[in-house]
Structures are given as C-alpha cells and as structure tokens.
Amino acid sequence: MISVRRKVARGFIYNPETKLFLIVKGALPPFNFHLPGGGIDKGESAEHALVRELHEELAITQENIISVTFLHKAKESVMLIPHQLDIFLVTVKDFELQLSWELSKYKWISGNELKDYFKSEIIGKVIEKTYT
C-alpha cells in the first residue's frame, strides 16, 4: 500500500476538432512523456489545480477549455515518491500552445496511440476503463 506524499492533478487533454490527445515531455529527468498537470496546493481543489497548471505549463486559458470531467483517483509511486493522482478529461478548443520551462516537447496522439503509450502505467488502466 502506498502512503501518499504528493497530491497531483493530471489531465487527458482532448481536442475534438483533431480527435487527438496531448502528451508532454518533461524538461527535467526522467525526460519521459506524461499527461499535463501538476501538484495540488493546500486548500485547492484538484480541478482548480489542473486548470492552473494547464495555464502555467501550456498557456491553456479558461476560454480554451470546453469541459473538465473527473475520471479516476489512483495511487502510484512516481520516481519512488508516493502520489495520489486525480485524473480528468479536459476537452479544449484549438489554441496556440506555449510550453513553459518545465516542458521540453509535446505531441498530439490518437486514442489508440495513447492506449499503447501508457499501457504499463496506471494511466493506461484509466484509458482502458474509460475508452473501451
């Protein structure tokens, strides 16, 4: 059983016009692709934290967001640090993506690619549960 040390909100960012999902690559180790999002501040809701992080990391504003839907709460260890993840589906309008210093790269991928990409992680389980 994982004892939670960090609460995090992550989002499947979905663009209905392109039918693609956004994943981002960290600028710091371990340099892997992941879902956008970040830490939940004390007294902040997970949804608010996600919207704040999307603005800070990607310049996605409230005007770009069509909807935010809670999908799943999970516990996992990230780089040996126990995390509680609140995972959301965020539907967005087309927008101009601007990466913060925290991110080095991004890519839009199909739902099938998303499932393949996160197959071995908890996020893959959420995808399977939600989209199959």
DSSP file (Angstrom, degrees, kcal/mol; ACC not computed):
  #  RESIDUE AA STRUCTURE BP1 BP2  ACC     N-H-->O    O-->H-N    N-H-->O    O-->H-N    TCO  KAPPA ALPHA  PHI   PSI    X-CA   Y-CA   Z-CA
    1    1 A M              0   0    0      0, 0.0     2,-0.5     0, 0.0     0, 0.0   0.000 360.0 360.0 360.0 135.4    0.0    0.0    0.0
    2    2 A I        -     0   0    0     81,-0.1     2,-0.6    73,-0.0    75,-0.0  -0.752 360.0-144.7 -91.9 126.9    1.3    3.4   -1.0
    3    3 A S        -     0   0    0     -2,-0.5     2,-0.1     1,-0.0    81,-0.0  -0.822  30.2-119.5 -88.2 120.1    1.3    6.2    1.7
    4    4 A V        +     0   0    0     -2,-0.6    79,-0.2     1,-0.2     3,-0.1  -0.380  44.3 160.1 -68.9 130.1    0.5    9.4   -0.2
    5    5 A R        +     0   0    0     77,-2.1     2,-0.4     1,-0.3    78,-0.2   0.550  68.5  34.9-116.4 -21.3    3.2   12.2    0.0
    6    6 A R  E     -a   83   0A   0     76,-1.4    78,-2.5     2,-0.0     2,-0.5  -0.991  64.8-150.7-141.3 129.5    2.1   14.3   -3.0
    7    7 A K  E     +a   84   0A   0     -2,-0.4    33,-2.5    33,-0.3     2,-0.4  -0.866  24.7 179.9-100.8 131.7   -1.3   15.1   -4.5
    8    8 A V  E     -aB  85  39A   0     76,-2.8    78,-2.6    -2,-0.5     2,-0.5  -0.970  22.8-149.8-135.5 142.8   -1.4   15.7   -8.2
    9    9 A A  E     +aB  86  38A   0     29,-2.8    29,-1.8    -2,-0.4     2,-0.3  -0.969  21.9 179.0-111.7 128.5   -4.0   16.5  -10.8
   10   10 A R  E     -aB  87  37A   0     76,-2.5    78,-2.4    -2,-0.5     2,-0.4  -0.920   9.5-153.2-126.7 153.2   -3.4   15.3  -14.4
   11   11 A G  E     -a   88   0A   0     25,-2.4     2,-0.9    -2,-0.3    78,-0.2  -0.985  21.5-137.7-135.8 135.8   -5.5   15.6  -17.5
   12   12 A F  E     -a   89   0A   0     76,-3.1    78,-3.1    -2,-0.4     2,-0.7  -0.812  34.0-150.4 -76.1 111.1   -6.2   13.9  -20.7
   13   13 A I  E     -aC  90  22A   0     -2,-0.9     9,-2.0     9,-0.6     2,-0.4  -0.805  17.9-172.1 -92.4 116.1   -6.2   17.0  -22.9
   14   14 A Y  E     -aC  91  21A   0     76,-3.1    78,-2.8    -2,-0.7     7,-0.2  -0.927  18.6-161.2-118.5 130.3   -8.6   16.2  -25.9
   15   15 A N  E  >> - C   0  20A   0      5,-2.4     4,-2.0    -2,-0.4     5,-1.1  -0.927   4.1-164.1-106.8 109.0   -9.2   18.4  -29.0
   16   16 A P  T  45S+     0   0    0      0, 0.0    -1,-0.1     0, 0.0    77,-0.1   0.749  86.4  60.4 -66.9 -22.5  -12.5   17.3  -30.6
   17   17 A E  T  45S+     0   0    0      1,-0.2    76,-0.1     3,-0.1    -2,-0.0   0.908 120.2  24.5 -69.7 -41.4  -11.6   19.1  -33.8
   18   18 A T  T  45S-     0   0    0     -3,-0.4    -1,-0.2     2,-0.2     3,-0.1   0.589  98.2-133.6 -97.5 -12.8   -8.5   17.0  -34.4
   19   19 A K  T  <5 +     0   0    0     -4,-2.0    92,-0.4     1,-0.2     2,-0.3   0.851  63.7 128.0  59.8  37.1   -9.6   14.0  -32.4
   20   20 A L  E   < -C   15   0A   0     -5,-1.1    -5,-2.4    90,-0.1     2,-0.3  -0.875  53.8-136.5-125.1 156.0   -6.2   13.9  -30.7
   21   21 A F  E     -CD  14 109A   0     88,-3.6    88,-3.3    -2,-0.3     2,-0.4  -0.840  20.9-128.2-108.8 147.8   -4.9   13.8  -27.1
   22   22 A L  E     +CD  13 108A   0     -9,-2.0    -9,-0.6    -2,-0.3     2,-0.3  -0.815  24.5 178.2 -99.3 131.6   -1.9   15.9  -25.9
   23   23 A I  E     - D   0 107A   0     84,-2.5    84,-2.2    -2,-0.4     2,-0.3  -0.958  12.6-153.3-124.8 152.7    1.1   14.4  -24.0
   24   24 A V  E     -ED  34 106A   0     10,-2.7    10,-3.0    -2,-0.3     2,-0.5  -0.874   8.4-135.2-126.6 156.1    4.0   16.4  -22.8
   25   25 A K  E     -ED  33 105A   0     80,-2.9    79,-2.8    -2,-0.3    80,-1.1  -0.938  26.4-120.3-113.6 130.6    7.7   15.7  -22.1
   26   26 A G  E     - D   0 103A   0      6,-1.6    77,-0.3    -2,-0.5    76,-0.1  -0.323   4.2-144.5 -67.7 148.6    9.4   16.9  -19.0
   27   27 A A  S    S+     0   0    0     75,-2.7    76,-0.2     2,-0.1    -1,-0.1   0.570  86.5  56.9 -86.6 -11.5   12.5   19.2  -19.3
   28   28 A L  S >  S-     0   0    0     74,-0.5     3,-1.9     1,-0.1    -2,-0.1  -0.807 101.9 -38.9-116.2 159.3   14.0   17.6  -16.2
   29   29 A P  T 3  S+     0   0    0      0, 0.0    -1,-0.1     0, 0.0    -2,-0.1  -0.228 120.2  38.2 -53.0 140.7   14.8   13.9  -15.5
   30   30 A P  T 3  S-     0   0    0      0, 0.0    -3,-0.0     0, 0.0    49,-0.0  -0.939  81.7-158.0 -94.9  13.7   13.4   11.3  -16.2
   31   31 A F    <   +     0   0    0     -3,-1.9     2,-0.2     1,-0.2    -4,-0.0   0.792  40.0 141.2  59.2  32.5   12.5   13.1  -19.5
   32   32 A N        -     0   0    0      1,-0.1    -6,-1.6    -7,-0.0     2,-0.2  -0.656  56.7-101.1-103.6 163.5    9.5   10.9  -20.3
   33   33 A F  E     +E   25   0A   0     -2,-0.2     2,-0.3    -8,-0.2    -8,-0.3  -0.570  50.9 156.9 -78.6 144.6    6.2   11.8  -21.8
   34   34 A H  E     -E   24   0A   0    -10,-3.0   -10,-2.7    -2,-0.2     3,-0.1  -0.907  46.3 -75.0-152.7 177.8    3.3   12.2  -19.4
   35   35 A L        -     0   0    0     -2,-0.3   -23,-0.1   -12,-0.2   -12,-0.1  -0.631  56.7-105.1 -79.7 141.7   -0.1   13.8  -19.0
   36   36 A P  S    S+     0   0    0      0, 0.0   -25,-2.4     0, 0.0     2,-0.3  -0.267  73.9  80.1 -63.6 154.5   -0.1   17.5  -18.3
   37   37 A G  E     -B   10   0A   0    -27,-0.2     2,-0.3    16,-0.2   -27,-0.2  -0.902  47.2-158.7 142.1-167.5   -0.8   18.7  -14.8
   38   38 A G  E     -B    9   0A   0    -29,-1.8   -29,-2.8    -2,-0.3    15,-0.1  -0.968  37.4 -16.4 179.2-165.2    0.9   19.1  -11.5
   39   39 A G  E     -B    8   0A   0     -2,-0.3     2,-0.6   -31,-0.2   -31,-0.3  -0.180  49.9-128.9 -65.1 147.5    0.7   19.4   -7.8
   40   40 A I        -     0   0    0    -33,-2.5   -33,-0.3     4,-0.0     6,-0.1  -0.869  25.7-135.9 -96.6 121.0   -2.4   20.4   -5.8
   41   41 A D    >   -     0   0    0     -2,-0.6     3,-2.2     4,-0.2     8,-0.1  -0.365  36.6 -81.0 -73.7 155.9   -1.8   23.3   -3.4
   42   42 A K  T 3  S+     0   0    0      1,-0.3    -1,-0.1    -2,-0.1     3,-0.1  -0.342 118.8  12.8 -57.2 130.6   -3.1   23.2    0.1
   43   43 A G  T 3  S+     0   0    0      1,-0.3     2,-0.3    -3,-0.1    -1,-0.3   0.444 102.5 119.2  81.6   0.7   -6.8   24.2    0.1
   44   44 A E    <   -     0   0    0     -3,-2.2    -1,-0.3     1,-0.0     2,-0.1  -0.773  64.0-122.8-100.6 141.9   -7.1   23.9   -3.7
   45   45 A S     >  -     0   0    0     -2,-0.3     4,-2.5     1,-0.1    -4,-0.2  -0.467  23.0-118.9 -76.1 156.1   -9.4   21.6   -5.5
   46   46 A A  H  > S+     0   0    0      1,-0.2     4,-2.3     2,-0.2     5,-0.2   0.900 114.8  51.8 -61.6 -41.4   -7.9   19.1   -7.9
   47   47 A E  H  > S+     0   0    0      2,-0.2     4,-2.3     1,-0.2    -1,-0.2   0.926 110.7  47.2 -62.9 -44.7   -9.9   20.6  -10.8
   48   48 A H  H  > S+     0   0    0      1,-0.2     4,-2.6     2,-0.2    -1,-0.2   0.907 110.8  52.7 -63.3 -41.1   -8.7   24.1  -10.0
   49   49 A A  H  X S+     0   0    0     -4,-2.5     4,-2.8     2,-0.2    -1,-0.2   0.910 109.5  49.0 -60.5 -42.4   -5.1   22.8   -9.7
   50   50 A L  H  X S+     0   0    0     -4,-2.3     4,-2.6     2,-0.2     5,-0.2   0.941 111.6  47.7 -64.0 -47.0   -5.3   21.2  -13.1
   51   51 A V  H  X S+     0   0    0     -4,-2.3     4,-1.7     1,-0.2    -1,-0.2   0.907 113.9  48.7 -60.7 -41.7   -6.7   24.3  -14.8
   52   52 A R  H  X S+     0   0    0     -4,-2.6     4,-2.6     1,-0.2    -2,-0.2   0.933 112.2  47.9 -62.4 -46.9   -4.0   26.4  -13.1
   53   53 A E  H  X S+     0   0    0     -4,-2.8     4,-3.2     1,-0.2     5,-0.4   0.878 108.2  54.5 -64.1 -38.3   -1.2   24.0  -14.2
   54   54 A L  H  X S+     0   0    0     -4,-2.6     4,-1.9     1,-0.2     6,-1.7   0.882 111.3  46.0 -63.1 -36.7   -2.5   23.9  -17.7
   55   55 A H  H  X S+     0   0    0     -4,-1.7     4,-1.3     4,-0.3    -2,-0.2   0.933 116.6  43.9 -69.5 -45.5   -2.3   27.7  -17.8
   56   56 A E  H  < S+     0   0    0     -4,-2.6    -2,-0.2     1,-0.2    -3,-0.2   0.908 124.6  32.7 -65.7 -42.9    1.2   27.8  -16.3
   57   57 A E  H  < S+     0   0    0     -4,-3.2    43,-1.9    -5,-0.2    -3,-0.2   0.812 137.6  13.7 -86.9 -31.3    2.7   24.9  -18.4
   58   58 A L  H  < S-     0   0    0     -4,-1.9    40,-1.7    -5,-0.4    -3,-0.2   0.421  91.9-116.2-129.6  -1.3    0.9   25.3  -21.7
   59   59 A A     <  +     0   0    0     -4,-1.3     2,-0.7    -5,-0.4    -4,-0.3   0.793  57.9 156.2  62.6  29.7   -0.9   28.7  -21.8
   60   60 A I        -     0   0    0     -6,-1.7    -1,-0.3    38,-0.1     2,-0.2  -0.794  26.6-159.7 -83.7 118.9   -4.3   27.0  -22.0
   61   61 A T    >>  -     0   0    0     -2,-0.7     3,-1.5    -3,-0.1     4,-0.7  -0.510  32.8-102.9 -97.5 167.9   -6.7   29.5  -20.6
   62   62 A Q  G >4 S+     0   0    0      1,-0.3     3,-0.9     2,-0.2    -1,-0.1   0.831 122.0  61.2 -55.7 -34.0  -10.2   29.1  -19.2
   63   63 A E  G 34 S+     0   0    0      1,-0.2    -1,-0.3    29,-0.0    30,-0.0   0.748 101.3  53.1 -67.2 -23.6  -11.5   30.3  -22.6
   64   64 A N  G <4 S+     0   0    0     -3,-1.5    29,-3.1    28,-0.1     2,-0.5   0.627  91.9  90.6 -84.0 -14.2   -9.9   27.4  -24.3
   65   65 A I  E <<  +F   92   0A   0     -3,-0.9    27,-0.3    -4,-0.7     3,-0.1  -0.729  45.7 178.3 -92.5 125.5  -11.5   24.8  -22.1
   66   66 A I  E    S-     0   0A   0     25,-3.4     2,-0.3    -2,-0.5    26,-0.2   0.877  70.1 -15.2 -86.0 -46.3  -14.8   23.3  -23.1
   67   67 A S  E     -F   91   0A   0     24,-1.4    24,-2.2     2,-0.0     2,-0.4  -0.994  47.4-149.8-157.4 155.7  -15.2   20.9  -20.2
   68   68 A V  E     -F   90   0A   0     -2,-0.3     2,-0.5    22,-0.2    22,-0.2  -0.985  21.9-176.4-129.3 118.6  -13.3   19.3  -17.3
   69   69 A T  E     -F   89   0A   0     20,-2.8    20,-2.8    -2,-0.4     2,-0.2  -0.968  24.8-127.6-122.6 125.4  -14.6   15.8  -16.3
   70   70 A F  E     +F   88   0A   0     -2,-0.5    18,-0.2    18,-0.2     3,-0.1  -0.496  32.4 169.5 -67.9 134.7  -13.3   13.8  -13.3
   71   71 A L  E     -     0   0A   0     16,-3.0     2,-0.3     1,-0.3    17,-0.2   0.772  51.1 -13.9-111.7 -47.2  -12.3   10.3  -14.4
   72   72 A H  E     -F   87   0A   0     15,-1.7    15,-3.2     2,-0.0     2,-0.4  -0.997  40.8-140.2-164.3 146.7  -10.4    8.5  -11.7
   73   73 A K  E     +F   86   0A   0     -2,-0.3     2,-0.3    13,-0.2    13,-0.2  -0.972  35.6 168.8-112.8 132.0   -8.4    8.7   -8.5
   74   74 A A  E     -F   85   0A   0     11,-2.5    11,-3.4    -2,-0.4     2,-0.4  -0.952  28.8-140.0-141.4 157.6   -5.3    6.5   -8.2
   75   75 A K  E     +F   84   0A   0     -2,-0.3     2,-0.3     9,-0.2     9,-0.2  -0.978  35.3 146.1-118.2 134.1   -2.3    5.9   -6.1
   76   76 A E  E     -F   83   0A   0      7,-1.9     7,-3.3    -2,-0.4     2,-0.5  -0.976  46.1-107.2-156.4 166.1    1.1    5.2   -7.6
   77   77 A S  E     -F   82   0A   0     -2,-0.3     2,-0.5     5,-0.2     3,-0.1  -0.879  26.7-167.4-101.9 127.3    4.7    5.8   -7.0
   78   78 A V  E >  S-F   81   0A   0      3,-2.7     3,-1.7    -2,-0.5    -2,-0.0  -0.964  79.3 -18.0-116.7 116.3    6.5    8.4   -9.3
   79   79 A M  T 3  S-     0   0    0     -2,-0.5    -1,-0.2     1,-0.3    -2,-0.0   0.902 128.9 -55.1  51.0  43.9   10.3    8.3   -9.1
   80   80 A L  T 3  S+     0   0    0      1,-0.2    -1,-0.3    -3,-0.1    -3,-0.0   0.526 115.0 118.9  69.1   9.9    9.9    6.5   -5.7
   81   81 A I  E <   - F   0  78A   0     -3,-1.7    -3,-2.7   -76,-0.0     2,-0.2  -0.930  68.7-122.8-106.1 120.8    7.6    9.3   -4.3
   82   82 A P  E     - F   0  77A   0      0, 0.0   -77,-2.1     0, 0.0   -76,-1.4  -0.427  36.8-173.5 -64.5 128.0    4.1    8.1   -3.4
   83   83 A H  E     -aF   6  76A   0     -7,-3.3    -7,-1.9    -2,-0.2     2,-0.5  -0.902  26.2-148.5-122.0 148.7    1.5   10.1   -5.3
   84   84 A Q  E     -aF   7  75A   0    -78,-2.5   -76,-2.8    -2,-0.3     2,-0.5  -0.990  26.5-158.3-109.4 121.2   -2.3   10.4   -5.3
   85   85 A L  E     -aF   8  74A   0    -11,-3.4   -11,-2.5    -2,-0.5     2,-0.6  -0.868  15.3-164.2-104.8 129.6   -3.4   11.2   -8.8
   86   86 A D  E     -aF   9  73A   0    -78,-2.6   -76,-2.5    -2,-0.5     2,-0.5  -0.971  21.1-159.3-103.8 119.3   -6.8   12.8   -9.7
   87   87 A I  E     -aF  10  72A   0    -15,-3.2   -16,-3.0    -2,-0.6   -15,-1.7  -0.873  12.3-179.5-110.8 131.9   -7.2   12.2  -13.4
   88   88 A F  E     -aF  11  70A   0    -78,-2.4   -76,-3.1    -2,-0.5     2,-0.5  -0.814  28.8-129.2-123.6 160.0   -9.5   14.3  -15.6
   89   89 A L  E     -aF  12  69A   0    -20,-2.8   -20,-2.8    -2,-0.3     2,-0.6  -0.976  27.6-168.1-105.7 122.1  -10.6   14.6  -19.2
   90   90 A V  E     -aF  13  68A   0    -78,-3.1   -76,-3.1    -2,-0.5     2,-0.5  -0.953   6.1-157.8-115.8 115.7  -10.2   18.2  -20.4
   91   91 A T  E     -aF  14  67A   0    -24,-2.2   -25,-3.4    -2,-0.6   -24,-1.4  -0.821  19.8-174.1 -94.8 127.5  -11.8   19.0  -23.7
   92   92 A V  E     - F   0  65A   0    -78,-2.8   -27,-0.2    -2,-0.5     2,-0.2  -0.845  23.5-127.2-123.6 155.4  -10.3   22.0  -25.3
   93   93 A K        -     0   0    0    -29,-3.1   -29,-0.0    -2,-0.3   -27,-0.0  -0.474  57.4 -70.1 -83.7 167.0  -10.8   24.3  -28.3
   94   94 A D        +     0   0    0     -2,-0.2     2,-0.3     2,-0.0    -1,-0.2  -0.335  68.1 166.5 -56.0 139.4   -8.0   24.9  -30.7
   95   95 A F        -     0   0    0     -3,-0.1     2,-0.8   -35,-0.0   -35,-0.1  -0.968  43.8 -97.8-152.2 164.0   -5.3   27.1  -29.1
   96   96 A E        -     0   0    0     -2,-0.3     2,-0.3   -37,-0.2    -2,-0.0  -0.805  42.3-139.5 -90.4 113.1   -1.8   28.2  -29.5
   97   97 A L        -     0   0    0     -2,-0.8     2,-0.4   -37,-0.0   -38,-0.2  -0.550  22.1-178.6 -77.8 130.9    0.4   26.0  -27.4
   98   98 A Q        -     0   0    0    -40,-1.7     2,-0.2    -2,-0.3   -38,-0.1  -0.964  18.4-142.0-131.4 115.1    3.3   27.7  -25.5
   99   99 A L        -     0   0    0     -2,-0.4   -41,-0.2   -41,-0.1   -42,-0.1  -0.530  10.2-138.9 -79.4 138.6    5.5   25.4  -23.4
  100  100 A S    >   -     0   0    0    -43,-1.9     3,-1.5    -2,-0.2   -43,-0.1  -0.294  38.0 -92.5 -80.5 176.8    6.8   26.6  -20.0
  101  101 A W  T 3  S+     0   0    0      1,-0.3    -1,-0.1    -2,-0.1   -44,-0.1   0.719 122.5  68.7 -62.3 -21.7   10.4   25.9  -18.9
  102  102 A E  T 3  S+     0   0    0    -76,-0.1   -75,-2.7   -75,-0.1   -74,-0.5   0.685  97.5  57.9 -72.4 -17.5    9.1   22.7  -17.2
  103  103 A L  E <   -D   26   0A   0     -3,-1.5   -77,-0.2   -77,-0.3     3,-0.1  -0.906  52.4-177.3-120.5 142.0    8.4   21.1  -20.5
  104  104 A S  E     +     0   0A   0    -79,-2.8     2,-0.3    -2,-0.4   -78,-0.2   0.646  69.9   1.7-107.3 -19.6   10.7   20.3  -23.4
  105  105 A K  E     -D   25   0A   0    -80,-1.1   -80,-2.9     2,-0.0    -1,-0.3  -0.985  53.9-165.0-161.9 160.0    8.3   18.8  -26.0
  106  106 A Y  E     -D   24   0A   0     -2,-0.3     2,-0.3   -82,-0.2   -82,-0.2  -0.966   4.4-172.3-145.6 162.5    4.7   17.9  -26.7
  107  107 A K  E     -D   23   0A   0    -84,-2.2   -84,-2.5    -2,-0.3     2,-0.5  -0.968  21.2-132.4-155.8 149.1    2.8   15.8  -29.2
  108  108 A W  E     +D   22   0A   0     -2,-0.3     2,-0.3   -86,-0.2   -86,-0.2  -0.863  34.1 179.2 -97.4 130.4   -0.8   15.2  -30.2
  109  109 A I  E     -D   21   0A   0    -88,-3.3   -88,-3.6    -2,-0.5    -2,-0.0  -0.916  27.9-104.0-133.4 159.5   -1.6   11.5  -30.5
  110  110 A S     >  -     0   0    0     -2,-0.3     4,-2.4   -90,-0.2     5,-0.1  -0.252  38.3-105.0 -74.1 166.4   -4.7    9.3  -31.3
  111  111 A G  H  > S+     0   0    0    -92,-0.4     4,-2.3     1,-0.2     5,-0.1   0.886 122.3  51.0 -59.0 -40.7   -6.6    7.4  -28.7
  112  112 A N  H  > S+     0   0    0      2,-0.2     4,-2.3     1,-0.2    -1,-0.2   0.910 110.5  48.2 -65.2 -41.6   -5.1    4.2  -29.8
  113  113 A E  H  > S+     0   0    0      2,-0.2     4,-2.9     1,-0.2    -2,-0.2   0.893 109.7  53.9 -63.3 -38.6   -1.6    5.6  -29.6
  114  114 A L  H  X S+     0   0    0     -4,-2.4     4,-2.0     2,-0.2    -2,-0.2   0.927 108.8  48.3 -61.0 -46.0   -2.4    6.9  -26.1
  115  115 A K  H  < S+     0   0    0     -4,-2.3    -2,-0.2     1,-0.2    -1,-0.2   0.922 115.1  45.1 -60.3 -45.0   -3.5    3.4  -25.0
  116  116 A D  H >< S+     0   0    0     -4,-2.3     3,-1.0     1,-0.2     4,-0.2   0.895 111.1  53.9 -65.1 -40.2   -0.3    1.9  -26.4
  117  117 A Y  H 3< S+     0   0    0     -4,-2.9     3,-0.3     1,-0.2    -2,-0.2   0.885 118.3  32.4 -64.5 -41.1    1.9    4.6  -25.0
  118  118 A F  T >< S+     0   0    0     -4,-2.0     3,-1.7     1,-0.2     6,-0.8   0.084  80.4 126.1-105.2  23.2    0.6    4.3  -21.4
  119  119 A K  T <  S+     0   0    0     -3,-1.0    -1,-0.2     1,-0.3    -2,-0.1   0.840  76.1  41.0 -51.4 -43.0    0.0    0.5  -21.5
  120  120 A S  T 3  S+     0   0    0     -3,-0.3    -1,-0.3    -4,-0.2     2,-0.2   0.409 105.0  77.7 -92.5   3.4    2.1   -0.4  -18.4
  121  121 A E  S X> S-     0   0    0     -3,-1.7     4,-1.2     1,-0.1     3,-0.7  -0.640  90.8-105.8-111.4 168.0    1.1    2.5  -16.2
  122  122 A I  H 3> S+     0   0    0      1,-0.3     4,-1.8    -2,-0.2     3,-0.2   0.841 120.2  61.1 -57.9 -34.4   -1.9    3.4  -14.0
  123  123 A I  H 3> S+     0   0    0      1,-0.2     4,-2.3     2,-0.2    -1,-0.3   0.873  99.1  56.3 -62.7 -36.5   -2.9    5.9  -16.7
  124  124 A G  H <> S+     0   0    0     -6,-0.8     4,-2.4    -3,-0.7    -1,-0.2   0.871 105.0  52.1 -60.8 -37.3   -3.2    3.1  -19.2
  125  125 A K  H  X S+     0   0    0     -4,-1.2     4,-2.4     2,-0.2    -1,-0.2   0.884 108.3  50.6 -66.5 -38.5   -5.6    1.4  -16.8
  126  126 A V  H  X S+     0   0    0     -4,-1.8     4,-2.4     2,-0.2     5,-0.2   0.917 110.4  50.0 -64.5 -42.6   -7.7    4.5  -16.7
  127  127 A I  H  X S+     0   0    0     -4,-2.3     4,-3.3     2,-0.2     5,-0.2   0.939 111.8  47.7 -60.3 -47.7   -7.7    4.7  -20.5
  128  128 A E  H  X S+     0   0    0     -4,-2.4     4,-1.0     1,-0.2    -1,-0.2   0.923 114.4  46.4 -59.9 -44.8   -8.8    1.1  -20.8
  129  129 A K  H  < S+     0   0    0     -4,-2.4    -1,-0.2     1,-0.2    -2,-0.2   0.858 122.0  36.3 -65.4 -36.9  -11.6    1.6  -18.2
  130  130 A T  H  < S+     0   0    0     -4,-2.4    -2,-0.2    -5,-0.2    -3,-0.2   0.854 124.3  33.7 -87.7 -38.2  -12.8    4.8  -19.8
  131  131 A Y  H  <        0   0    0     -4,-3.3    -3,-0.2    -5,-0.2    -2,-0.2   0.290 360.0 360.0-111.0  10.0  -12.4    4.3  -23.5
  132  132 A T     <        0   0    0     -4,-1.0    -1,-0.2    -5,-0.2    -3,-0.1   0.403 360.0 360.0-121.2 360.0  -13.1    0.6  -24.1
